[in-house]
Amino acid sequence: MSTAERKSIGFVSLGCPKALVDSERILTQLKLDGYDIVPSYQDADVVVVNTCGFIDSAKQESLDSIGEALRENGKVIVTGCMGKDAEDITRVHPDVLAVTGPQAYEEVVGAVHEFVPAPAVEHNPFTDLVPPQGVKLTPRHYAYLKISEGCNHSCSFCIIPDMRGKLVSRPIGDVMEEAERLVKAGVRELLVISQDTSAYGVDIKYRTGFWNGRPLKTRMQELAEALGEFGIWVRLHYVYPYPHVDHVIPLMAEGKITPYLDIPFQHGSPRVLKAMKRPAAAENTLERIRAWREICPEITLRSTFIVGFPGETEEDFEVLLDFLEEAQLDRVGCFQYSPVDGAAANELPGHVPTEVMQDRWERFMATQQAISTRKLQDKIGSTQEILIDSVDGEGAVGRTHADAPEIDGLVHLAGITDLTPGDFVEAEISGADEYDLYV
């Protein structure tokens, strides 16, 4: 890229050494993204001011610096401690482009991308140590796309909010740029993950962001629609069953995203769900599952459950088995309850003996195995699209849209060796067992 094509950032860093480190992290990412850092207002395409809000004099210095940057340059993005209360800044300087709080690295970088998009940088493997898609631990043809951190729920068996904090959604422009880099690098399947995928954007009130100059709301439906434009498999994981989840089912029916939904229902008994602090309307869940299948008959539903939760009675467990039979879920995992240090469930009465938990787990798995076997037998004779994961001298192994990597079933293509991982092929299913399909 020529110097004339590059975009330049001016930077004003105020406050303590912790704020200075924040500035270094932001500047490092901007350099990696292809921006030049310049020492003058006149040479900058936009100015970032990292503010301090510790005491009144520091706040005034921050406001004065913002004002100076606006007068000298006109395009100013504000971040840092004073940005935690954005109105304190916008009341004095309503013309700033964006305001983000402390440690909001992705948000401020996303704001720079939004208002001063950097030209695409071609990856040069001889000079660039890090490929544009970053370092990945998955095979080249699929990748996980994390859209948020933390969780706003207080499930009694979980301590994720204590460890990772409340929900923090990534700017949708950053998420889409990462997805685009992955697709350009050869990824054929994106697995969307977070602690609570359906809550994406709740913390920032579904703020509108930008990707390639077009506005996108920070919300699961709009994200799914945009990802669907890449023409690859897009798989949604860890989806909490909010009502608005219904809106992504038509996208699956239209072939825009993979007809697969991973929703951790956890139990079928309203009494146990209430103790877990999960949605306790299992009958409504069954109605929604029926509605989803009417809209998209090809949908695959995966879920996880816990047996032996404190206070779970035999009656509760029978309700869970009835739920399984009624729901006819395609892919199911089950765990025996195990106390986690710091979890509220530890204090609940009604400890379930280990041998009882083991018995219930075995009965649960037998029930679900029978369901899974019937569903896979129904696929014999059908033609399925298969994404190839591995090939050796004996044949290939892949997955249908109903199978997420590492956790679901496989398709075995014996004797077919002229394929490459990442290939899509269509083949007729000739056999099945409890979990896998055979060509």
DAGI-V521369 format. One record per pair of residues at least 12 apart in sequence whose C-alpha atoms are under 8 Angstrom apart, sorted by sequence separation. I is the first residue (numbers start at 1). GAP is how many residues later the second one is. If there is no record, write none. Layout:
# DAGI-V521369
i->(I,I)
gap->(GAP,GAP)
This chain:
# DAGI-V521369
i->(66,206,270,386,387,398,399,427,49,86,98,151,206,269,386,387,397,398,86,150,151,152,268,386,397,398,86,149,150,151,152,385,386,397,398,49,83,84,85,149,150,151,384,385,396,397,49,83,84,149,150,151,201,202,395,396,78,83,84,97,149,150,200,201,395,396,77,78,82,83,148,149,200,201,395,396,62,76,77,78,79,80,81,82,148,149,199,200,337,394,395,396,75,76,77,78,79,80,81,148,149,198,199,336,394,395,396,47,75,76,77,78,79,80,147,148,198,235,239,241,336,393,394,395,59,79,80,147,197,234,235,239,240,394,396,80,224,233,234,235,236,237,238,239,240,393,412,414,70,79,231,232,233,235,236,237,238,239,336,386,392,410,411,412,413,414,9,11,47,63,67,70,221,225,235,236,237,238,303,335,391,409,410,411,412,413,7,8,9,10,11,23,46,49,51,54,66,221,224,229,302,305,307,309,334,408,409,410,411,412,6,7,8,9,10,11,41,46,47,48,49,50,51,52,53,54,147,228,301,302,303,304,305,306,307,308,309,391,409,411,6,7,8,9,10,44,46,47,48,49,50,51,52,53,63,79,146,228,300,301,302,303,304,305,306,307,308,391,6,8,10,42,45,46,47,48,49,50,51,52,78,145,227,300,301,302,303,304,305,306,307,334,390,391,10,19,41,42,46,48,49,50,51,77,169,225,300,304,306,334,388,390,41,51,169,225,388,389,10,19,145,169,224,388,389,10,77,145,169,177,387,388,8,9,10,12,14,77,168,169,176,310,387,388,8,9,10,11,12,13,14,15,16,167,173,332,387,388,7,8,9,10,11,12,13,14,15,172,173,174,259,266,272,286,311,387,388,7,8,9,10,11,12,13,14,171,172,173,261,263,264,265,266,267,289,310,311,312,386,387,9,11,143,172,197,259,260,261,262,263,264,265,266,267,272,310,311,385,386,197,198,259,260,261,262,263,264,265,266,267,272,286,310,311,312,385,386,197,198,199,259,260,261,262,263,264,282,286,310,311,330,331,385,386,190,192,196,197,198,253,260,309,310,325,329,330,384,385,15,173,189,190,191,192,193,194,195,196,197,198,249,253,309,317,321,324,328,329,383,384,143,150,151,172,188,189,190,191,192,193,194,196,198,252,253,272,308,324,383,384,133,140,141,142,145,147,148,149,150,151,172,188,189,190,191,192,193,250,253,271,330,383,384,140,141,142,143,144,145,146,147,148,149,172,189,191,198,246,249,250,321,325,382,383,140,141,142,143,144,145,146,147,148,171,183,198,249,252,269,381,382,14,133,141,142,143,144,145,146,179,268,269,308,380,381,132,133,142,144,148,308,380,381,147,176,180,269,307,379,380,172,176,268,269,380,133,148,268,308,380,12,147,267,268,307,307,377,268,377,268,376,377,376,376,114,373,376,373,376,19,110,373,376,372,373,107,110,372,106,107,110,370,106,369,46,106,276,46,275,45,331,26,30,25,29,22,26,22,26,35,34,33,34,34,114,114,114,114,300,299,7,7,7,6,7,6,5,156,157,1,156,155,156,155,154,155,260,259,260,258,259,233,235,159,157,158,157,159,159,158,157,158,156,157,156,157,156,157,188,187,141,142,141,140)
gap->(12,12,12,12,12,12,12,12,13,13,13,13,13,13,13,13,13,13,14,14,14,14,14,14,14,14,15,15,15,15,15,15,15,15,15,16,16,16,16,16,16,16,16,16,16,16,17,17,17,17,17,17,17,17,17,17,18,18,18,18,18,18,18,18,18,18,19,19,19,19,19,19,19,19,19,19,20,20,20,20,20,20,20,20,20,20,20,20,20,20,20,20,21,21,21,21,21,21,21,21,21,21,21,21,21,21,21,22,22,22,22,22,22,22,22,22,22,22,22,22,22,22,22,22,23,23,23,23,23,23,23,23,23,23,23,24,24,24,24,24,24,24,24,24,24,24,24,24,25,25,25,25,25,25,25,25,25,25,25,25,25,25,25,25,25,25,26,26,26,26,26,26,26,26,26,26,26,26,26,26,26,26,26,26,26,26,27,27,27,27,27,27,27,27,27,27,27,27,27,27,27,27,27,27,27,27,27,27,27,27,28,28,28,28,28,28,28,28,28,28,28,28,28,28,28,28,28,28,28,28,28,28,28,28,28,28,28,28,28,28,29,29,29,29,29,29,29,29,29,29,29,29,29,29,29,29,29,29,29,29,29,29,29,29,29,29,29,29,30,30,30,30,30,30,30,30,30,30,30,30,30,30,30,30,30,30,30,30,30,30,30,30,30,30,31,31,31,31,31,31,31,31,31,31,31,31,31,31,31,31,31,31,32,32,32,32,32,32,33,33,33,33,33,33,33,34,34,34,34,34,34,34,35,35,35,35,35,35,35,35,35,35,35,35,36,36,36,36,36,36,36,36,36,36,36,36,36,36,37,37,37,37,37,37,37,37,37,37,37,37,37,37,37,37,37,37,37,38,38,38,38,38,38,38,38,38,38,38,38,38,38,38,38,38,38,38,38,38,38,38,39,39,39,39,39,39,39,39,39,39,39,39,39,39,39,39,39,39,39,40,40,40,40,40,40,40,40,40,40,40,40,40,40,40,40,40,40,41,41,41,41,41,41,41,41,41,41,41,41,41,41,41,41,41,42,42,42,42,42,42,42,42,42,42,42,42,42,42,43,43,43,43,43,43,43,43,43,43,43,43,43,43,43,43,43,43,43,43,43,43,44,44,44,44,44,44,44,44,44,44,44,44,44,44,44,44,44,44,44,44,45,45,45,45,45,45,45,45,45,45,45,45,45,45,45,45,45,45,45,45,45,45,45,46,46,46,46,46,46,46,46,46,46,46,46,46,46,46,46,46,46,46,46,46,47,47,47,47,47,47,47,47,47,47,47,47,47,47,47,47,47,48,48,48,48,48,48,48,48,48,48,48,48,48,48,49,49,49,49,49,49,49,49,50,50,50,50,50,50,50,51,51,51,51,51,52,52,52,52,52,53,53,53,53,53,54,54,55,55,56,56,56,57,58,59,59,59,60,60,61,61,61,61,62,62,63,63,63,64,64,64,64,65,65,66,68,69,70,70,71,77,79,79,80,80,81,82,83,83,83,84,85,85,87,95,96,97,99,102,103,109,110,111,112,112,113,114,119,119,120,120,121,121,122,123,123,141,142,142,143,143,168,169,181,182,182,183,183,184,185,186,186,187,187,188,188,189,189,234,235,280,280,281,282)
